Amino acid sequence: MSTPLLQSLIAGRWLGTEPAALLHSAIDGSAVAYTHAEAPDFAEAVEHAHRVGVPALLALDFQQRAARLRALAAYLTERKEALYALSRHTGATRADGWIDIEGGTGTLFAYAGFGAGELPSGNVVHEGPVLPLGKQGGFAGTHILVPRRGVAVHINAFNFPVWGLLEKFAPSFLAGMPCIAKPATATSYLTEALVRLMHDSGLLPAGSLQLVIGGTGDLLGRLTESDVVTFTGSADTAARLRVHPNLVARSVPFNAEADSLNCAILAPDVGPDDEEFELFVKEVAREMTVKAGQKCTAIRRAIVPRRHLDAVAERLAARLAKVVAGDPALEGVRMGALASKAQQADVAARVAQLAAGCEVVYGEGVGLGAGWAPRGEGVEHGAFFAPTLLRCTDPHANATVHDVEAFGPVSTLMPYDEIDEAVALAARGRGSLVGTLVTREPATAARVVPAVAAWHGRILVLDREAAVESTGHGSPLPGLNHGGPGRAGGGEELGGVRAVTHYLQRTAVQGSPTMLAAISGEYVRGAALRESEVHPFRRHFEDLVIGDSLLTHRRTVTEADIVAFGGISGDYFYMHFDEIAAKESAFGKRIAHGYFVLSAAAGLFVSPAPGPVLANYGLDTLRFVKPVGIGDTIQARLTCKRKIDKPARKGQPPQGVVAWDVQVTNQHGELVASYDILTLVLKKG
């Protein structure tokens, strides 16, 4: 069987007929694929993204793109075994591949959910709030977020060839931004297989995804002011790319997520007999062996109380000694190889640097008996590397342990005497993606976390309670920020909808409330209203227009109302029932329950008969602005504020979400309560 030839996907067609570099299996050195020799035309790629990709994506709205992401995630999940088969050659075990492959599709599912739940139907996000800029209410300002109408260039590392592409693709696609993805060459055969599946799905609008196998050539020099570059890899490469003359000249945003010397701190309140002690050992060992330590989030520095240094070293060495490495296809193998022979040589060189000032506790020739012996046929030609644990007795004097990263199954133990010293050692990493604190005491967490947070993008606080469900030190989650300051790149990825906003342009808009409502697609108080004889709750989703409004009849609040509501709710707070105490309060009188006002307002505006409104499922931005006393008369105004068109789902009637602005006023026209109601509203279909 001939060795496959990888191809780039440029301007909608696959490029590559002449072989170039041969890529080898990390397990046995066998041939996996060739890269192609042809250089892509990057001017054409960028032009295609701008001319074809942008209009095709913006022909859909946020909700429709979210639905495409969900469908794509399901499509890839059904075909995941083809990716697992190739993943083995990257040195990954099934568990490693699960993080990469199903972690990637899980991120697509997550962003489909973020988009469906938090973004509007159009392509404009009203960020708000609206700020009055004049005294008469005719001039105001707000903020909107809109697609940048450019291309996102995603440059990825070798360690997660599937997740690395998908975690960047998902938010940029959702934001309406086509992308050009450039995976690291060593494992690009797995990324190419992924992109072929995505391309064949028919779910991607034309021009929304292009793939570069090999170098980036003059790609960065072709970008314009509307484009974005994201990068994952080494800090050195990130520093070089971010100062590309064209990126600097055109102010092209550059987001970097770089490898960092992440740490885990064992708090002084934890001893060898505590459950947390074993959790610490387990976490460090896991981060050394998962993906053979090739994770930008792996624990490189384990900071422990000096009195427990030997105990931690012994337990870690004992746990590492049980790790079975070799061909992931073999039963019982728990750790695979590094991604390539080049990576193997790089890790070996960096371990030599570290070992010059440290003691090797466990590793090649130490604690390994006759030597390193991975299981499997042909593994002697693979890129295996023994788990290596070092001990640095004076981490303050040894700068190497804080500066040199061996990107493999390598970690260094270092002691401290006082917790402030541990915090200082953590900061010596000069910025990290993630840190872990293992402690039993909330007071310790409250003291340490704010101190180390300035140097970390994410912090895991681990104790026996959290351990039951903890996703672990090294697992970035779609809903949480991934990135870090300083050496870690200074960028941000993931974090829910935050990641989508990185690909949108924030713009301040000033004008009349009516104009702001038209621009944002959301009712702004003071804007023109559409009064109608038909109650808004009697209109189907398609027939509702932003600004459709109902001014209700009035209701005078009585003492009987307050007494009855107190009896029903059980709320006998003195302000509602104690005449003397209420008179001595800031209000000077008894007042109605806030939730009575809310309920009474609903009675004023609800249309009770069956109709298109299916359910009220929540309130947002509720504020009780002024007190309502006995004898006050209230009135409500209900206005259609925002509509979100939801794609049809199996087993559910066609429907959309409508947010209604509610203003409750008293007899003086003063606002007493303000909130949004969220409802599900049927479509005609």
C-alpha positions, 0 to 999 in steps of 0.5 A, a space after each residue: 500500500 502506497 504512502 498517502 499524500 497530504 493536501 492543502 485545501 485552498 480556495 475550495 480545492 485540494 492542492 498537492 500532487 508531488 510528495 515532499 517530507 515524509 512523516 513517520 509514526 511516533 510508535 514504530 517509525 513507519 511511514 504515515 504520509 507525505 506532505 506536498 511540495 507545491 506552495 499554496 497561493 496565499 494571496 488567493 487563499 486570503 482573497 477567497 476567504 474575504 470574497 467567498 467565505 465572509 458573505 457565505 457565513 454572514 448569509 447565516 446568523 448567529 443562531 443558524 451558525 450555532 445549528 451548523 456547529 451542532 450538526 457538524 459535531 454530531 457528524 464528526 462524532 459518528 465518524 470518530 473511529 477513523 480519527 482514532 485509527 490515525 491518532 495512534 501514530 501521533 503516539 496517543 493512547 485511546 485516552 489521549 485521543 479521547 481528549 483530542 478527538 472527543 474533546 474537540 467535538 465536545 467543544 463544537 457542541 459546547 459552542 453550539 449551545 453558547 450560540 443558541 443560548 446567548 446570541 441573537 438571531 441576527 449578526 449584531 450583538 447589542 452589548 449595552 447598557 444604553 447610556 442617556 447622553 442628554 437630559 430630555 431622553 432624545 440622545 443616548 449611546 450604547 455598544 454593539 458587536 459586529 463580525 469583523 468581515 475578515 479571515 482568522 488565521 489559526 496556527 496550531 501546535 502538534 500536540 492536539 491536532 483535532 482539538 487544537 483546530 476545533 477549539 479555534 474554529 468553533 468561536 470564529 465560525 460562530 462569529 461569522 469569520 472564515 478561517 485558514 488553519 495551519 496545523 503543525 507538520 508533525 501530526 498534520 495527517 490527523 488534522 487533514 483527515 479531520 478537515 476532509 470530514 468537515 469538508 465532506 459533511 456539506 455543512 460548511 458554507 463555501 470559503 469558511 475553512 481552508 487548510 495549509 499543510 506545510 509552511 505559511 510562506 507569505 500568508 501573514 504578509 497578505 493579511 489586512 486590518 480586518 483579519 485576526 491571527 491566533 497561535 498556539 505553540 512555543 513562547 519563542 515562536 509566538 514572540 517572533 510571529 507577533 512582530 511580523 511587520 505586516 501585522 504590526 503595520 496593519 494592527 492585526 490582532 494576534 492572540 497567543 497561547 504559549 507553552 508555560 512552566 505551570 506549577 502545582 502547589 501542595 499547601 502546608 496544611 496537607 500531610 502524608 496521611 491526608 487524602 489531599 496528599 495522594 490527590 497531589 501525587 496523582 495529579 502530578 503523575 497524570 500530567 506527566 504521562 497523559 499525552 506523554 506530557 506533551 500538553 501546554 498545561 502540564 505540571 512542570 514544577 511541583 512545589 511542596 513543603 520541604 518537610 514533605 519533599 522526600 515523601 512526595 518524591 517516593 510516592 511519585 516515583 512509585 506511581 510512575 514505576 507502574 506506568 506501562 508505556 508502548 504501542 497504544 494498540 496493546 492492552 494495558 499500555 497507559 502511556 504512548 510516545 512523543 509525537 516525533 523523533 525530533 521531539 524526542 531529541 528536544 526533550 532529551 536535550 532539555 532534560 540534560 539542561 535541567 539535570 545539570 542542576 538537579 537530582 534525577 529521582 526517577 527516569 532513564 537509568 534511575 528507578 527503571 531497572 534494566 532501562 526503558 522498555 516500551 512494549 510493542 513491535 518496532 517500538 525501538 524505532 519510535 519516539 518514546 521517552 521515559 517519565 522523568 522526575 527531578 528534584 531541585 533542592 534550591 529553586 531560588 538559586 536555580 533559574 533553569 528550572 523556571 526557564 527551561 521546559 522539557 515538553 514531555 513526561 518531565 516534572 521537577 520537585 522543589 521545596 519551600 518553607 513558608 507559603 509566601 515562598 511557594 507563591 514567589 516560586 510560582 511567579 518565577 514561571 513568568 506567566 502560566 496557563 494554569 496552576 493548581 493548589 492542593 489544600 484542605 483549608 479555605 483560608 489557605 485558598 483565600 490567601 494564595 489564589 489572589 496572590 498567584 492569580 496575577 500570574 495565571 490564566 486558570 487556577 484549580 483548587 483541589 481538595 477531596 470534595 472537588 476531586 469527586 468531579 474535578 476535570 483535572 489540572 490540565 483540561 481546558 474547558 469550553 466555558 472557562 478562559 484558556 490562556 495566561 499572562 507573560 510567558 503563556 502568551 498574554 492571550 485568551 481563548 475559550 471562556 464561553 461567548 468571550 471567545 466569540 467576541 474576540 472575533 467581533 468588532 466592538 463599536 460605540 453608537 450614539 443617536 436617538 433611542 429609536 435609531 439605536 433600537 433599529 441598529 441593535 435589533 433590540 427595543 431601547 427605552 424611549 424609542 418609538 412604540 407600536 401601539 396595537 389593539 391586538 394584545 402582543 401575547 396574541 401574536 405569533 412569533 413571526 408577527 411580532 415586531 420589536 417595539 410592539 407595546 401594550 399599556 395596561 389598565 391601572 390598579 390601586 394597591 390596598 391594605 387587603 392586597 398586602 395582607 393577602 399576599 403576606 398570607 399566601 407567601 408567608 412573608 411578614 416582613 415588618 415593612 409590610 405589617 408593622 405600622 410603627 416600625 415602618 413609619 420610623 424607616 426611610 420610607 415613612 410608611 408601610 409598603 407593598 411586597 416587591 413581589 406583589 408588585 411583580 405579580 400584580 403587574 403580570 395580572 395587568 398585562 397577561 392575556 389569560 386565554 390559550 395563545 401563541 405564548 407557551 411559557 414564561 421561563 425567566 426574568 432578567 434585570 429585575 429592579 425595584 426602583 421605588 416603593 409602592 404604598 397603600 393607596 398607590 396606583 400602578 400601571 404596566 407597559 409591556 414591549 417586545 424587546 428582543 426576538 431570537 428565532 430558534 431552529 426547529 427541533 425534533 418533537 417540538 413545535 416551531 417556536 422562538 424566544 421573545 424578551 419583553 421589556 416591562 416598566 411598572 409606574 405609579 400614579 405620578 408616572 414614576 418607575 417603580 419596577 423594571 425587568 425583562 420577561 423571557 417567553 417561548 412563543 409559537 410560530 405559525 407553522 
